Amino acid sequence: MIRALYTAASGMMAQELNLDNVANNLANSSTSGFRRRRLQFEDLVYQNLIMPGAAASQQTTMVAGLQVGLGTRSAASEVIQLQGDFSQTGNPLDMTIQGQGFFQVLLPDGQTAYTRAGSFHLDAQGNVVTQQGDPVQPAITIPPGATSVTVALDGTISVTLPGQTAAQQVGSLQLALFNNPGGLNSTGSNLFLATTASGDPIIGTPGGSEGLGSIVQGMLEQSNVSVVDEFVQMIVAQRSYEANSRVVSAADQMLQGINSLGR
């Protein structure tokens, strides 16, 4: 009975973490470029009461054996890389990636971070930066007084200055691609950091031969969270938690029955 208590408790703790993940997905359902996560579980070690393949006699072996599982645990949170819907903003510095890839951002500590959120702004020096003030890479500076900013599908940025009719190129965006984007480390603020699991970034021109997506100006990629799906997952997690709690109650009642035998 003690084994059943701990096994059911592991299921309750796993579903508690599952509900935490659902809550985070729902909280970020309006976060630009957010990628929903799905929790993955794995079973724990097994107690071998009879080892499969053990000798049953001198000529035969046990076909199945007798193993009792000791519960479950949360193993990983898979990042779902499906692209979110696009919303038109009309802001020339709002950009989205149609396809694969990440924008590159230079952090204050010198590290390069990666993001799908293309809501960019200009700082006091005219540099294109994120909402936190981190400059995009390669660095792009918009001259003061520019009357228009145009971003091509390949990331080329051109501006029109007062008194001029011809557009002037001021820089070009480059995107990063990872063999395993699920291995990126989420640091908050819509940013990811490369890890040994994600591999080194593959840098290239948007829409190029590396399989990178193209840049669409004046639009933002919304979160890929489906509120309906998350509510379904929330109900499933709740029902699984309740089922495990019933096992705890049943095991407790059986232990009470055993304790009362000596009375």
N, C-alpha and C positions, 0 to 999 in steps of 0.2 A: 504493500500500500504506500510506503514511503516513496518508492520509485515512481508510482503514478502521480503523487503530489508534485515532485520535482519536474517530471516530464510535462505535466499540464501547465506548471508555472512557467516553463521555458516557452511554451506556446503563447501564453498570455503576454510575456515580455516581448516576444517577437511581433505580435500584433499591435502592441503598444507603440513600438518603433514604426511599424507600418502605418499606423494612424498619424504619427508625427510627420512621416513623409507625405502623406496625403494632404495634411494641413499646410505643409510648405508649398506643395503644388498649387493648392487653391489660393493661398496668399499671394502667389506670383502669377496668377492667371492674367493679370494686366501688365506684367513686366515685359518690356520690349526685349526680344531676343532670348527670353528664358526657355530653357529646355527642361521638360518634366522628367522626373525620375521615377523609376519603378523598382521597388524593393525585391530582392531575390533572397530565397531562404535555402538552407541545406539542413539535412538531418544530422544529428550528433552521433557519437560513437554508439556501438551496440554491445550489449552484454551477451556473450556467447555462453548460453547454458549447455548447448550441445553444438559443437563446431561442425559446420557443413563439411562433409568428406571424412568425418571421423569414423574409425572402425566400428562397425556394428557387430561384426563377428570376424572370424579368421578369413572369410571369403567375401564379405560384403562391407560396404561403407554407407554412412548416412547420406541419403539423397538430398535432404533439405536442411537438416540441423534445426536448432532452436535458438533464435536470437530475439532479444527484446531491445527495442530502440529506447533511447534515453532523451528524446525530445528534439527540438529544432532550435535554430538560431538564424539571425539575419546575416547573410554572407556578403552582400554587395548591393549597391544602389545603382542600377543601370540607367544611364542617361539616354533618353529617347531622342534620336537626332532628326526626327521628322521636322520639316520646315513649317513654321507658323504662317498664319495668314498675313497679307500685306495690308497696311492702312495708309492711305494717301494723306500727307500732311501739308504739302505745298512749301515746306521749308527747304531751301536749296542745300542746306547742310545736313539734312536727314537722308540717310542712305541705307539701303538694304542689299543683302547678298542673295541673288537669285541662283541658288545652287549651294555647293559646298564651299567651305572656307571660313576664315575668321579675320576680322580687322586686327591690326597690331597696335599695341598701346605701350608707350614707355612709362614705367612707374618711377616714382621719386628715388627708389633704391637702385635704379639702373636695370632692373629686370624688365623683360618684355612680356606683357600680358596679352591675352587674346579675348576677343569679344564678338558676339553677334549683334549687339545693340549698336546701331549706327546713328544714334542721336548725338550729333556733334555740334560744337559751338566755336566761337572765336574768343580768344583771350585778349588782354590789353595790347599785346604785340601783334595781333592778327593771326596767331597760330591756330590751327584746327585742333581742338582738344575735346576730351570727353566731358561729361557733366561734372566729374571730379577735378577737371583741369589738367588731366594727363594728356600729353600730345600724342597724336597718331604717328605711326611710323610707316614709311619715311615721313619726315617732318614736312608740313605744308604750311606756307604763310600766304595769306590773302592780303594783297596791297590795300592800304587805306583808300577809301573812296570808291572801291570797285562797285560798279552798278549792277553787275550780274555775275553769278558763279554757275558754271556748267560742269557737270561730272559725266564723262562718257562711260559707256558700258565697260571699257577696259580700264577704268579708274583714272584716266587722264582728266586733270582739273584745269579749266581755263576760266579766265575772268575778262570782263570788259571794263576798261578804265574810262573815266570822263574825258571827252574830247577825242576818243579813239573809236574807230568802227571795227577794227580787226580784234578778235579775241587773242589774249596772251596766255600761254600755258605757264602755270606756276608750280606744277608738280604732278605726281602720279601715285595713286594708291597701289599698294601691293597687299596681297592676301596670303594667309598661311593655311596650310592643309596638313592634317595629321593622319597617319595610318590607323591610329586608334584614338579617335576623339573622346571616347568614353573613359580613357585613362587620364584626361586632363583634371587638374586639381581646381575645384571651385573655391574662390577666395571671397566671394561677395562682390557687390557693385557691378554685377554682370561680367566679371572678369574670370578668366581661367589662366592657370600656369601650366607649362609643359612639365611632364614627369618622365621617368624612365619607362613607364607603362604606355604613355602616349607616343613616345618616340620624338625625334627631332622634327621641327616644323619644316615643311616643304614650301618655300617662298616662291611666289610667281605672280604673273600678271593676271588680273581678273579676266575670265573667259579664255585663258590660254590653254596650252596643251597639257598642263598638269591636272586638269579636271576641276579647276577652280571655277566658281560661279561668277557671274557678271554683276556689275554694280547698277542698281536702279536708284535714281535720284528722286528726292521728294517723297519717299515712302519709308515706312518703318516696318520691320518684321515683328509681329506680335508673338506673345507666348504660344507655344504649341500645346498648352494644357487644355484638355477638354473637360469642362466643368461637370458635364453629365457623367463621363467615365470616372472622374474622381469621386463623385457622390456614390457611384456603384461600388468602387473600391472601399469607400468608407463604410458602407453597409456590410460588405463582405468581411472587412476587418472586425467590425463590431460583433457580427454573428460568430466568427471564429473565436473571438475573445470570450464571448458568453459560453460557447461550447466547452472551451478549456476550463472556465470557471465552474461549470457543472461537473466536470471530471474531478476537480478539487473537492467539491462538496460531496460527491459520491464516495471518493476515497476516504474522506474524513468520516463519513457515516459508517463505512465498513470498519475503519479503525475503532470507532466507538463501539461497534458490535463486538469486536474481538476483545476490547478492554472489559466489556461487561460480562464476558463468559466466566470470569473468576469470581464474580460477586455472588 
